[in-house]
């Protein structure tokens, strides 16, 4: 089992991104909208809340998988590639959340970077177990 030294750096960066998204929820939804829970039925607030929620739904598993891949001996370039893709994807996704109809390219790219990261990390973890 290899030492996990790269993944914690990406986990820390993602932790800061989560704090930014959380501050947006508190500042925009809770304070300005005087909403204690949920989005108060306001579609603009829903976008901010969902940006944070989507982050929370995907990032923990992705970071765990990247950490498992690293501990299983996956090379540093792969770990950095997955970590960077996840960070970029999680920055782009909330930037692409808008009330406009259709798919926003930033949201699309952010989602796909996240999904590809999870897929690649999953395959690498499985490959390392055999």
N, CA, C and O atoms as CSV, one atom per row, in Angstrom:
chain,resi,resn,atom,element,x,y,z
A,1,UNK,N,N,0.849,-1.186,0.000
A,1,UNK,CA,C,0.000,0.000,0.000
A,1,UNK,C,C,0.892,1.246,0.000
A,1,UNK,O,O,1.781,1.394,0.838
A,2,UNK,N,N,0.633,2.118,-0.946
A,2,UNK,CA,C,1.395,3.358,-1.101
A,2,UNK,C,C,0.876,4.429,-0.145
A,2,UNK,O,O,-0.268,4.383,0.307
A,3,UNK,N,N,1.730,5.378,0.144
A,3,UNK,CA,C,1.332,6.511,0.962
A,3,UNK,C,C,0.474,7.470,0.134
A,3,UNK,O,O,0.740,7.681,-1.050
A,4,UNK,N,N,-0.536,8.038,0.748
A,4,UNK,CA,C,-1.421,8.989,0.068
A,4,UNK,C,C,-0.944,10.389,0.406
A,4,UNK,O,O,-1.168,10.880,1.512
A,5,UNK,N,N,-0.281,11.035,-0.558
A,5,UNK,CA,C,0.278,12.358,-0.315
A,5,UNK,C,C,-0.262,13.431,-1.271
A,5,UNK,O,O,-0.186,14.622,-0.972
A,6,UNK,N,N,-0.799,13.015,-2.405
A,6,UNK,CA,C,-1.301,13.974,-3.398
A,6,UNK,C,C,-2.777,14.278,-3.175
A,6,UNK,O,O,-3.190,15.437,-3.221
A,7,UNK,N,N,-3.557,13.256,-2.938
A,7,UNK,CA,C,-5.008,13.421,-2.784
A,7,UNK,C,C,-5.386,14.435,-1.707
A,7,UNK,O,O,-6.320,15.208,-1.920
A,8,UNK,N,N,-4.703,14.469,-0.562
A,8,UNK,CA,C,-5.078,15.462,0.456
A,8,UNK,C,C,-5.009,16.909,-0.038
A,8,UNK,O,O,-5.792,17.751,0.400
A,9,UNK,N,N,-4.079,17.198,-0.945
A,9,UNK,CA,C,-3.990,18.557,-1.485
A,9,UNK,C,C,-5.267,18.907,-2.248
A,9,UNK,O,O,-5.807,20.002,-2.087
A,10,UNK,N,N,-5.747,17.985,-3.075
A,10,UNK,CA,C,-6.974,18.238,-3.833
A,10,UNK,C,C,-8.189,18.265,-2.906
A,10,UNK,O,O,-9.121,19.036,-3.130
A,11,UNK,N,N,-8.184,17.433,-1.872
A,11,UNK,CA,C,-9.273,17.462,-0.897
A,11,UNK,C,C,-9.336,18.825,-0.211
A,11,UNK,O,O,-10.422,19.354,0.029
A,12,UNK,N,N,-8.173,19.392,0.104
A,12,UNK,CA,C,-8.137,20.707,0.748
A,12,UNK,C,C,-8.649,21.800,-0.186
A,12,UNK,O,O,-9.407,22.673,0.237
A,13,UNK,N,N,-8.243,21.757,-1.443
A,13,UNK,CA,C,-8.729,22.737,-2.425
A,13,UNK,C,C,-10.243,22.619,-2.571
A,13,UNK,O,O,-10.950,23.626,-2.605
A,14,UNK,N,N,-10.730,21.400,-2.656
A,14,UNK,CA,C,-12.170,21.175,-2.780
A,14,UNK,C,C,-12.905,21.612,-1.518
A,14,UNK,O,O,-14.041,22.081,-1.595
A,15,UNK,N,N,-12.272,21.463,-0.365
A,15,UNK,CA,C,-12.862,21.955,0.883
A,15,UNK,C,C,-13.062,23.465,0.845
A,15,UNK,O,O,-14.082,23.971,1.313
A,16,UNK,N,N,-12.098,24.179,0.295
A,16,UNK,CA,C,-12.227,25.635,0.168
A,16,UNK,C,C,-13.342,25.989,-0.810
A,16,UNK,O,O,-14.108,26.922,-0.568
A,17,UNK,N,N,-13.437,25.249,-1.914
A,17,UNK,CA,C,-14.524,25.494,-2.875
A,17,UNK,C,C,-15.872,25.263,-2.206
A,17,UNK,O,O,-16.805,26.038,-2.416
A,18,UNK,N,N,-15.987,24.209,-1.404
A,18,UNK,CA,C,-17.240,23.956,-0.689
A,18,UNK,C,C,-17.582,25.117,0.241
A,18,UNK,O,O,-18.743,25.516,0.334
A,19,UNK,N,N,-16.589,25.653,0.922
A,19,UNK,CA,C,-16.848,26.795,1.808
A,19,UNK,C,C,-17.351,28.002,1.023
A,19,UNK,O,O,-18.255,28.701,1.480
A,20,UNK,N,N,-16.782,28.252,-0.142
A,20,UNK,CA,C,-17.250,29.360,-0.987
A,20,UNK,C,C,-18.709,29.132,-1.393
A,20,UNK,O,O,-19.533,30.042,-1.308
A,21,UNK,N,N,-19.018,27.917,-1.830
A,21,UNK,CA,C,-20.401,27.611,-2.216
A,21,UNK,C,C,-21.342,27.736,-1.016
A,21,UNK,O,O,-22.469,28.210,-1.158
A,22,UNK,N,N,-20.887,27.317,0.151
A,22,UNK,CA,C,-21.714,27.403,1.356
A,22,UNK,C,C,-21.943,28.846,1.781
A,22,UNK,O,O,-23.041,29.210,2.203
A,23,UNK,N,N,-20.905,29.666,1.668
A,23,UNK,CA,C,-21.051,31.087,1.992
A,23,UNK,C,C,-22.048,31.735,1.044
A,23,UNK,O,O,-22.835,32.588,1.454
A,24,UNK,N,N,-22.016,31.333,-0.223
A,24,UNK,CA,C,-22.997,31.860,-1.185
A,24,UNK,C,C,-24.421,31.509,-0.744
A,24,UNK,O,O,-25.324,32.340,-0.839
A,25,UNK,N,N,-24.618,30.289,-0.268
A,25,UNK,CA,C,-25.953,29.887,0.189
A,25,UNK,C,C,-26.381,30.745,1.368
A,25,UNK,O,O,-27.508,31.238,1.406
A,26,UNK,N,N,-25.490,30.921,2.320
A,26,UNK,CA,C,-25.837,31.711,3.509
A,26,UNK,C,C,-26.065,33.169,3.144
A,26,UNK,O,O,-27.041,33.774,3.589
A,27,UNK,N,N,-25.181,33.736,2.344
A,27,UNK,CA,C,-25.284,35.166,2.002
A,27,UNK,C,C,-26.461,35.460,1.089
A,27,UNK,O,O,-27.197,36.422,1.308
A,28,UNK,N,N,-26.641,34.635,0.068
A,28,UNK,CA,C,-27.683,34.918,-0.927
A,28,UNK,C,C,-29.046,34.417,-0.470
A,28,UNK,O,O,-30.025,35.164,-0.483
A,29,UNK,N,N,-29.107,33.176,-0.073
A,29,UNK,CA,C,-30.404,32.569,0.218
A,29,UNK,C,C,-30.864,32.868,1.637
A,29,UNK,O,O,-31.982,33.339,1.848
A,30,UNK,N,N,-30.010,32.597,2.594
A,30,UNK,CA,C,-30.435,32.725,3.984
A,30,UNK,C,C,-30.589,34.192,4.401
A,30,UNK,O,O,-31.611,34.566,4.977
A,31,UNK,N,N,-29.596,35.010,4.119
A,31,UNK,CA,C,-29.615,36.402,4.594
A,31,UNK,C,C,-30.498,37.291,3.722
A,31,UNK,O,O,-31.429,37.920,4.225
A,32,UNK,N,N,-30.217,37.348,2.434
A,32,UNK,CA,C,-30.980,38.240,1.550
A,32,UNK,C,C,-32.425,37.803,1.389
A,32,UNK,O,O,-33.342,38.624,1.359
A,33,UNK,N,N,-32.610,36.492,1.287
A,33,UNK,CA,C,-33.970,35.993,1.060
A,33,UNK,C,C,-34.729,35.690,2.326
A,33,UNK,O,O,-35.919,35.377,2.283
A,34,UNK,N,N,-34.055,35.780,3.452
A,34,UNK,CA,C,-34.655,35.444,4.732
A,34,UNK,C,C,-35.343,34.081,4.678
A,34,UNK,O,O,-36.491,33.916,5.091
A,35,UNK,N,N,-34.596,33.119,4.155
A,35,UNK,CA,C,-35.088,31.750,4.023
A,35,UNK,C,C,-34.265,30.888,4.971
A,35,UNK,O,O,-33.040,30.843,4.861
A,36,UNK,N,N,-34.919,30.213,5.890
A,36,UNK,CA,C,-34.217,29.385,6.865
A,36,UNK,C,C,-33.894,27.996,6.367
A,36,UNK,O,O,-32.947,27.369,6.841
A,37,UNK,N,N,-34.672,27.507,5.416
A,37,UNK,CA,C,-34.490,26.136,4.948
A,37,UNK,C,C,-34.903,26.056,3.484
A,37,UNK,O,O,-35.884,26.677,3.075
A,38,UNK,N,N,-34.161,25.301,2.707
A,38,UNK,CA,C,-34.501,25.140,1.295
A,38,UNK,C,C,-34.250,26.412,0.516
A,38,UNK,O,O,-33.339,27.177,0.834
A,39,UNK,N,N,-35.072,26.638,-0.521
A,39,UNK,CA,C,-34.870,27.800,-1.379
A,39,UNK,C,C,-36.031,28.790,-1.332
A,39,UNK,O,O,-36.037,29.773,-2.072
A,40,UNK,N,N,-37.003,28.539,-0.478
A,40,UNK,CA,C,-38.140,29.447,-0.344
A,40,UNK,C,C,-38.972,29.577,-1.597
A,40,UNK,O,O,-39.737,30.531,-1.736
A,41,UNK,N,N,-38.834,28.627,-2.519
A,41,UNK,CA,C,-39.596,28.666,-3.762
A,41,UNK,C,C,-39.051,29.645,-4.790
A,41,UNK,O,O,-39.665,29.841,-5.839
A,42,UNK,N,N,-37.930,30.252,-4.513
A,42,UNK,CA,C,-37.324,31.209,-5.434
A,42,UNK,C,C,-36.365,30.463,-6.373
A,42,UNK,O,O,-35.393,29.867,-5.907
A,43,UNK,N,N,-36.626,30.488,-7.693
A,43,UNK,CA,C,-35.769,29.751,-8.630
A,43,UNK,C,C,-34.310,30.207,-8.606
A,43,UNK,O,O,-33.407,29.392,-8.798
A,44,UNK,N,N,-34.068,31.503,-8.371
A,44,UNK,CA,C,-32.681,31.976,-8.286
A,44,UNK,C,C,-31.980,31.376,-7.078
A,44,UNK,O,O,-30.806,31.014,-7.156
A,45,UNK,N,N,-32.686,31.270,-5.974
A,45,UNK,CA,C,-32.111,30.674,-4.774
A,45,UNK,C,C,-31.867,29.179,-4.998
A,45,UNK,O,O,-30.867,28.629,-4.537
A,46,UNK,N,N,-32.787,28.534,-5.707
A,46,UNK,CA,C,-32.654,27.108,-5.977
A,46,UNK,C,C,-31.335,26.805,-6.685
A,46,UNK,O,O,-30.694,25.794,-6.398
A,47,UNK,N,N,-30.929,27.675,-7.609
A,47,UNK,CA,C,-29.680,27.458,-8.336
A,47,UNK,C,C,-28.479,27.488,-7.396
A,47,UNK,O,O,-27.564,26.674,-7.529
A,48,UNK,N,N,-28.479,28.412,-6.457
A,48,UNK,CA,C,-27.367,28.522,-5.501
A,48,UNK,C,C,-27.352,27.304,-4.578
A,48,UNK,O,O,-26.294,26.728,-4.326
A,49,UNK,N,N,-28.507,26.918,-4.082
A,49,UNK,CA,C,-28.609,25.755,-3.195
A,49,UNK,C,C,-28.195,24.484,-3.929
A,49,UNK,O,O,-27.481,23.651,-3.371
A,50,UNK,N,N,-28.639,24.329,-5.180
A,50,UNK,CA,C,-28.296,23.132,-5.949
A,50,UNK,C,C,-26.819,23.092,-6.319
A,50,UNK,O,O,-26.240,22.011,-6.425
A,51,UNK,N,N,-26.205,24.250,-6.516
A,51,UNK,CA,C,-24.766,24.268,-6.785
A,51,UNK,C,C,-23.980,23.662,-5.639
A,51,UNK,O,O,-23.046,22.888,-5.849
A,52,UNK,N,N,-24.366,24.023,-4.424
A,52,UNK,CA,C,-23.729,23.460,-3.237
A,52,UNK,C,C,-24.109,21.983,-3.069
A,52,UNK,O,O,-23.255,21.142,-2.789
A,53,UNK,N,N,-25.389,21.682,-3.243
A,53,UNK,CA,C,-25.860,20.307,-3.058
A,53,UNK,C,C,-25.224,19.341,-4.040
A,53,UNK,O,O,-24.843,18.232,-3.666
A,54,UNK,N,N,-25.108,19.754,-5.292
A,54,UNK,CA,C,-24.496,18.894,-6.292
A,54,UNK,C,C,-23.043,18.613,-5.935
A,54,UNK,O,O,-22.565,17.491,-6.101
A,55,UNK,N,N,-22.345,19.625,-5.449
A,55,UNK,CA,C,-20.959,19.462,-5.008
A,55,UNK,C,C,-20.885,18.391,-3.921
A,55,UNK,O,O,-20.063,17.477,-3.982
A,56,UNK,N,N,-21.758,18.525,-2.932
A,56,UNK,CA,C,-21.755,17.602,-1.800
A,56,UNK,C,C,-22.115,16.178,-2.231
A,56,UNK,O,O,-21.648,15.211,-1.628
A,57,UNK,N,N,-22.935,16.046,-3.261
A,57,UNK,CA,C,-23.348,14.725,-3.737
A,57,UNK,C,C,-22.229,13.978,-4.452
A,57,UNK,O,O,-22.157,12.753,-4.356
A,58,UNK,N,N,-21.368,14.672,-5.154
A,58,UNK,CA,C,-20.353,14.010,-5.978
A,58,UNK,C,C,-18.943,14.004,-5.406
A,58,UNK,O,O,-18.232,13.007,-5.538
A,59,UNK,N,N,-18.530,15.085,-4.780
A,59,UNK,CA,C,-17.124,15.233,-4.409
A,59,UNK,C,C,-16.634,14.209,-3.384
A,59,UNK,O,O,-15.533,13.685,-3.559
A,60,UNK,N,N,-17.380,13.894,-2.334
A,60,UNK,CA,C,-16.824,12.934,-1.360
A,60,UNK,C,C,-16.438,11.589,-1.979
A,60,UNK,O,O,-15.346,11.084,-1.721
A,61,UNK,N,N,-17.313,11.011,-2.783
A,61,UNK,CA,C,-16.981,9.727,-3.398
A,61,UNK,C,C,-15.803,9.871,-4.351
A,61,UNK,O,O,-14.924,9.009,-4.382
A,62,UNK,N,N,-15.775,10.941,-5.122
A,62,UNK,CA,C,-14.678,11.141,-6.060
A,62,UNK,C,C,-13.335,11.229,-5.323
A,62,UNK,O,O,-12.354,10.620,-5.752
A,63,UNK,N,N,-13.286,11.976,-4.230
A,63,UNK,CA,C,-12.039,12.115,-3.466
A,63,UNK,C,C,-11.639,10.774,-2.839
A,63,UNK,O,O,-10.460,10.420,-2.826
A,64,UNK,N,N,-12.598,10.050,-2.335
A,64,UNK,CA,C,-12.300,8.725,-1.762
A,64,UNK,C,C,-11.711,7.805,-2.830
A,64,UNK,O,O,-10.717,7.122,-2.585
A,65,UNK,N,N,-12.322,7.790,-4.008
A,65,UNK,CA,C,-11.824,6.937,-5.089
A,65,UNK,C,C,-10.420,7.351,-5.528
A,65,UNK,O,O,-9.570,6.495,-5.772
A,66,UNK,N,N,-10.172,8.655,-5.629
A,66,UNK,CA,C,-8.832,9.118,-5.999
A,66,UNK,C,C,-7.828,8.695,-4.922
A,66,UNK,O,O,-6.724,8.256,-5.244
A,67,UNK,N,N,-8.201,8.822,-3.662
A,67,UNK,CA,C,-7.324,8.391,-2.573
A,67,UNK,C,C,-7.052,6.894,-2.612
A,67,UNK,O,O,-5.923,6.460,-2.387
A,68,UNK,N,N,-8.086,6.103,-2.899
A,68,UNK,CA,C,-7.886,4.652,-3.028
A,68,UNK,C,C,-6.968,4.336,-4.210
A,68,UNK,O,O,-6.109,3.458,-4.124
A,69,UNK,N,N,-7.159,5.059,-5.308
A,69,UNK,CA,C,-6.293,4.837,-6.476
A,69,UNK,C,C,-4.844,5.153,-6.121
A,69,UNK,O,O,-3.932,4.407,-6.476
A,70,UNK,N,N,-4.644,6.255,-5.427
A,70,UNK,CA,C,-3.280,6.625,-5.030
A,70,UNK,C,C,-2.686,5.587,-4.080
A,70,UNK,O,O,-1.533,5.188,-4.242
A,71,UNK,N,N,-3.456,5.156,-3.106
A,71,UNK,CA,C,-2.933,4.174,-2.145
A,71,UNK,C,C,-2.684,2.819,-2.797
A,71,UNK,O,O,-1.888,2.021,-2.303
A,72,UNK,N,N,-3.370,2.566,-3.911
A,72,UNK,CA,C,-3.165,1.313,-4.629
A,72,UNK,C,C,-1.992,1.339,-5.585
A,72,UNK,O,O,-1.698,0.334,-6.232
A,73,UNK,N,N,-1.319,2.471,-5.684
A,73,UNK,CA,C,-0.123,2.541,-6.508
A,73,UNK,C,C,-0.282,3.244,-7.846
A,73,UNK,O,O,0.638,3.219,-8.663
A,74,UNK,N,N,-1.421,3.868,-8.087
A,74,UNK,CA,C,-1.603,4.624,-9.327
A,74,UNK,C,C,-0.593,5.764,-9.361
A,74,UNK,O,O,-0.343,6.414,-8.346
A,75,UNK,N,N,-0.020,5.999,-10.526
A,75,UNK,CA,C,1.025,7.001,-10.692
A,75,UNK,C,C,0.563,8.422,-10.389
A,75,UNK,O,O,-0.619,8.752,-10.488
A,76,UNK,N,N,1.535,9.249,-10.018
A,76,UNK,CA,C,1.254,10.631,-9.624
A,76,UNK,C,C,0.572,11.429,-10.730
A,76,UNK,O,O,-0.301,12.246,-10.441
A,77,UNK,N,N,0.947,11.213,-11.980
A,77,UNK,CA,C,0.332,11.965,-13.080
A,77,UNK,C,C,-1.164,11.673,-13.174
A,77,UNK,O,O,-1.960,12.578,-13.423
A,78,UNK,N,N,-1.542,10.426,-12.977
A,78,UNK,CA,C,-2.966,10.062,-12.983
A,78,UNK,C,C,-3.701,10.741,-11.838
A,78,UNK,O,O,-4.798,11.269,-12.021
A,79,UNK,N,N,-3.095,10.726,-10.661
A,79,UNK,CA,C,-3.728,11.325,-9.482
A,79,UNK,C,C,-3.883,12.827,-9.684
A,79,UNK,O,O,-4.945,13.382,-9.405
A,80,UNK,N,N,-2.839,13.484,-10.163
A,80,UNK,CA,C,-2.930,14.921,-10.432
A,80,UNK,C,C,-3.961,15.208,-11.529
A,80,UNK,O,O,-4.713,16.179,-11.439
A,81,UNK,N,N,-3.993,14.378,-12.542
A,81,UNK,CA,C,-4.968,14.570,-13.621
A,81,UNK,C,C,-6.395,14.478,-13.118
A,81,UNK,O,O,-7.236,15.310,-13.455
A,82,UNK,N,N,-6.665,13.457,-12.306
A,82,UNK,CA,C,-8.016,13.300,-11.762
A,82,UNK,C,C,-8.342,14.417,-10.774
A,82,UNK,O,O,-9.448,14.958,-10.788
A,83,UNK,N,N,-7.389,14.759,-9.924
A,83,UNK,CA,C,-7.616,15.830,-8.957
A,83,UNK,C,C,-7.889,17.156,-9.647
A,83,UNK,O,O,-8.817,17.875,-9.276
A,84,UNK,N,N,-7.086,17.479,-10.646
A,84,UNK,CA,C,-7.267,18.736,-11.374
A,84,UNK,C,C,-8.599,18.749,-12.125
A,84,UNK,O,O,-9.306,19.756,-12.125
A,85,UNK,N,N,-8.935,17.634,-12.760
A,85,UNK,CA,C,-10.201,17.551,-13.493
A,85,UNK,C,C,-11.385,17.749,-12.547
A,85,UNK,O,O,-12.352,18.432,-12.885
A,86,UNK,N,N,-11.300,17.149,-11.371
A,86,UNK,CA,C,-12.383,17.288,-10.398
A,86,UNK,C,C,-12.499,18.733,-9.920
A,86,UNK,O,O,-13.604,19.270,-9.843
A,87,UNK,N,N,-11.386,19.360,-9.603
A,87,UNK,CA,C,-11.406,20.751,-9.140
A,87,UNK,C,C,-11.976,21.663,-10.233
A,87,UNK,O,O,-12.843,22.492,-9.957
A,88,UNK,N,N,-11.501,21.515,-11.447
A,88,UNK,CA,C,-11.995,22.349,-12.546
A,88,UNK,C,C,-13.481,22.100,-12.772
A,88,UNK,O,O,-14.260,23.038,-12.937
A,89,UNK,N,N,-13.861,20.835,-12.776
A,89,UNK,CA,C,-15.273,20.496,-12.969
A,89,UNK,C,C,-16.170,21.076,-11.897
A,89,UNK,O,O,-17.275,21.537,-12.185
A,90,UNK,N,N,-15.698,21.052,-10.655
A,90,UNK,CA,C,-16.514,21.560,-9.563
A,90,UNK,C,C,-16.527,23.081,-9.494
A,90,UNK,O,O,-17.395,23.654,-8.835
A,91,UNK,N,N,-15.599,23.737,-10.146
A,91,UNK,CA,C,-15.653,25.194,-10.272
A,91,UNK,C,C,-16.596,25.577,-11.411
A,91,UNK,O,O,-17.404,26.496,-11.275
A,92,UNK,N,N,-16.487,24.870,-12.529
A,92,UNK,CA,C,-17.300,25.204,-13.705
A,92,UNK,C,C,-18.783,24.924,-13.494
A,92,UNK,O,O,-19.627,25.705,-13.934
A,93,UNK,N,N,-19.109,23.823,-12.827
A,93,UNK,CA,C,-20.513,23.428,-12.687
A,93,UNK,C,C,-21.387,24.521,-12.079
A,93,UNK,O,O,-22.380,24.894,-12.704
A,94,UNK,N,N,-21.077,25.058,-10.897
A,94,UNK,CA,C,-21.956,26.097,-10.346
A,94,UNK,C,C,-21.930,27.389,-11.162
A,94,UNK,O,O,-22.900,28.146,-11.151
A,95,UNK,N,N,-20.826,27.647,-11.870
A,95,UNK,CA,C,-20.783,28.828,-12.735
A,95,UNK,C,C,-21.784,28.687,-13.885
A,95,UNK,O,O,-22.285,29.682,-14.407
A,96,UNK,N,N,-22.065,27.452,-14.268
A,96,UNK,CA,C,-22.971,27.201,-15.382
A,96,UNK,C,C,-24.427,27.044,-14.991
A,96,UNK,O,O,-25.283,26.848,-15.854
A,97,UNK,N,N,-24.720,27.127,-13.702
A,97,UNK,CA,C,-26.115,27.030,-13.269
A,97,UNK,C,C,-26.798,28.379,-13.496
A,97,UNK,O,O,-26.502,29.363,-12.818
A,98,UNK,N,N,-27.704,28.402,-14.448
A,98,UNK,CA,C,-28.444,29.623,-14.751
A,98,UNK,C,C,-29.907,29.276,-14.959
A,98,UNK,O,O,-30.269,28.105,-15.078
A,99,UNK,N,N,-30.734,30.290,-15.002
A,99,UNK,CA,C,-32.160,30.093,-15.257
A,99,UNK,C,C,-32.478,29.971,-16.747
A,99,UNK,O,O,-33.633,29.770,-17.122
A,100,UNK,N,N,-31.459,30.093,-17.591
A,100,UNK,CA,C,-31.683,30.010,-19.025
A,100,UNK,C,C,-32.045,28.583,-19.424
A,100,UNK,O,O,-31.522,27.616,-18.868
A,101,UNK,N,N,-32.942,28.469,-20.390
A,101,UNK,CA,C,-33.328,27.150,-20.895
A,101,UNK,C,C,-32.148,26.538,-21.648
A,101,UNK,O,O,-31.311,27.254,-22.197
A,102,UNK,N,N,-32.093,25.236,-21.667
A,102,UNK,CA,C,-31.032,24.545,-22.385
A,102,UNK,C,C,-29.832,24.259,-21.512
A,102,UNK,O,O,-29.802,24.593,-20.328
A,103,UNK,N,N,-28.851,23.638,-22.119
A,103,UNK,CA,C,-27.658,23.225,-21.402
A,103,UNK,C,C,-26.618,24.336,-21.486
A,103,UNK,O,O,-26.290,24.808,-22.574
A,104,UNK,N,N,-26.109,24.746,-20.346
A,104,UNK,CA,C,-25.040,25.724,-20.297
A,104,UNK,C,C,-23.715,24.986,-20.466
A,104,UNK,O,O,-23.489,23.977,-19.797
A,105,UNK,N,N,-22.826,25.470,-21.352
A,105,UNK,CA,C,-21.574,24.748,-21.586
A,105,UNK,C,C,-20.712,24.561,-20.338
A,105,UNK,O,O,-20.065,23.524,-20.191
A,106,UNK,N,N,-20.692,25.540,-19.443
A,106,UNK,CA,C,-19.885,25.399,-18.228
A,106,UNK,C,C,-20.427,24.281,-17.342
A,106,UNK,O,O,-19.668,23.479,-16.797
A,107,UNK,N,N,-21.723,24.241,-17.211
A,107,UNK,CA,C,-22.345,23.182,-16.406
A,107,UNK,C,C,-22.100,21.819,-17.045
A,107,UNK,O,O,-21.782,20.850,-16.355
A,108,UNK,N,N,-22.250,21.751,-18.360
A,108,UNK,CA,C,-22.043,20.506,-19.104
A,108,UNK,C,C,-20.605,20.009,-18.924
A,108,UNK,O,O,-20.384,18.839,-18.613
A,109,UNK,N,N,-19.637,20.897,-19.120
A,109,UNK,CA,C,-18.229,20.511,-18.976
A,109,UNK,C,C,-17.923,20.123,-17.533
A,109,UNK,O,O,-17.236,19.132,-17.288
A,110,UNK,N,N,-18.433,20.902,-16.573
A,110,UNK,CA,C,-18.206,20.593,-15.168
A,110,UNK,C,C,-18.753,19.233,-14.773
A,110,UNK,O,O,-18.094,18.466,-14.070
A,111,UNK,N,N,-19.952,18.943,-15.226
A,111,UNK,CA,C,-20.566,17.641,-14.938
A,111,UNK,C,C,-19.754,16.517,-15.558
A,111,UNK,O,O,-19.472,15.512,-14.905
A,112,UNK,N,N,-19.381,16.687,-16.813
A,112,UNK,CA,C,-18.644,15.625,-17.495
A,112,UNK,C,C,-17.262,15.403,-16.903
A,112,UNK,O,O,-16.818,14.260,-16.800
A,113,UNK,N,N,-16.575,16.461,-16.514
A,113,UNK,CA,C,-15.280,16.286,-15.853
A,113,UNK,C,C,-15.426,15.502,-14.555
A,113,UNK,O,O,-14.600,14.645,-14.241
A,114,UNK,N,N,-16.469,15.797,-13.816
A,114,UNK,CA,C,-16.716,15.077,-12.562
A,114,UNK,C,C,-17.019,13.612,-12.826
A,114,UNK,O,O,-16.446,12.735,-12.181
A,115,UNK,N,N,-17.912,13.339,-13.767
A,115,UNK,CA,C,-18.270,11.952,-14.070
A,115,UNK,C,C,-17.092,11.164,-14.618
A,115,UNK,O,O,-16.889,10.007,-14.249
A,116,UNK,N,N,-16.312,11.788,-15.501
A,116,UNK,CA,C,-15.137,11.103,-16.054
A,116,UNK,C,C,-14.138,10.801,-14.949
A,116,UNK,O,O,-13.543,9.724,-14.927
A,117,UNK,N,N,-13.951,11.738,-14.036
A,117,UNK,CA,C,-13.045,11.514,-12.904
A,117,UNK,C,C,-13.497,10.314,-12.083
A,117,UNK,O,O,-12.687,9.456,-11.734
A,118,UNK,N,N,-14.781,10.255,-11.778
A,118,UNK,CA,C,-15.305,9.131,-10.989
A,118,UNK,C,C,-15.141,7.816,-11.750
A,118,UNK,O,O,-14.782,6.798,-11.157
A,119,UNK,N,N,-15.397,7.829,-13.044
A,119,UNK,CA,C,-15.252,6.617,-13.850
A,119,UNK,C,C,-13.792,6.161,-13.897
A,119,UNK,O,O,-13.497,4.993,-13.642
A,120,UNK,N,N,-12.888,7.073,-14.221
A,120,UNK,CA,C,-11.468,6.714,-14.321
A,120,UNK,C,C,-10.941,6.239,-12.968
A,120,UNK,O,O,-10.240,5.230,-12.897
A,121,UNK,N,N,-11.271,6.954,-11.904
A,121,UNK,CA,C,-10.812,6.550,-10.572
A,121,UNK,C,C,-11.362,5.175,-10.205
A,121,UNK,O,O,-10.646,4.357,-9.626
A,122,UNK,N,N,-12.618,4.914,-10.534
A,122,UNK,CA,C,-13.215,3.607,-10.244
A,122,UNK,C,C,-12.493,2.494,-10.989
A,122,UNK,O,O,-12.195,1.443,-10.422
A,123,UNK,N,N,-12.221,2.732,-12.249
A,123,UNK,CA,C,-11.505,1.712,-13.052
A,123,UNK,C,C,-10.107,1.480,-12.495
A,123,UNK,O,O,-9.662,0.337,-12.396
A,124,UNK,N,N,-9.414,2.549,-12.133
A,124,UNK,CA,C,-8.061,2.399,-11.586
A,124,UNK,C,C,-8.068,1.656,-10.254
A,124,UNK,O,O,-7.193,0.828,-9.997
A,125,UNK,N,N,-9.050,1.949,-9.412
A,125,UNK,CA,C,-9.148,1.234,-8.131
A,125,UNK,C,C,-9.401,-0.244,-8.383
A,125,UNK,O,O,-8.777,-1.099,-7.755
A,126,UNK,N,N,-10.307,-0.545,-9.294
A,126,UNK,CA,C,-10.563,-1.963,-9.620
A,126,UNK,C,C,-9.319,-2.630,-10.199
A,126,UNK,O,O,-9.000,-3.766,-9.847
A,127,UNK,N,N,-8.620,-1.928,-11.081
A,127,UNK,CA,C,-7.396,-2.490,-11.679
A,127,UNK,C,C,-6.329,-2.752,-10.619
A,127,UNK,O,O,-5.594,-3.736,-10.701
A,128,UNK,N,N,-6.248,-1.874,-9.634
A,128,UNK,CA,C,-5.250,-2.039,-8.570
A,128,UNK,C,C,-5.574,-3.199,-7.641
A,128,UNK,O,O,-4.691,-3.689,-6.937
A,129,UNK,N,N,-6.828,-3.646,-7.630
A,129,UNK,CA,C,-7.213,-4.714,-6.696
A,129,UNK,C,C,-6.939,-6.097,-7.264
A,129,UNK,O,O,-7.018,-7.090,-6.541
A,130,UNK,N,N,-6.618,-6.175,-8.546
A,130,UNK,CA,C,-6.363,-7.490,-9.145
A,130,UNK,C,C,-4.900,-7.738,-9.392
A,130,UNK,O,O,-4.530,-8.800,-9.891
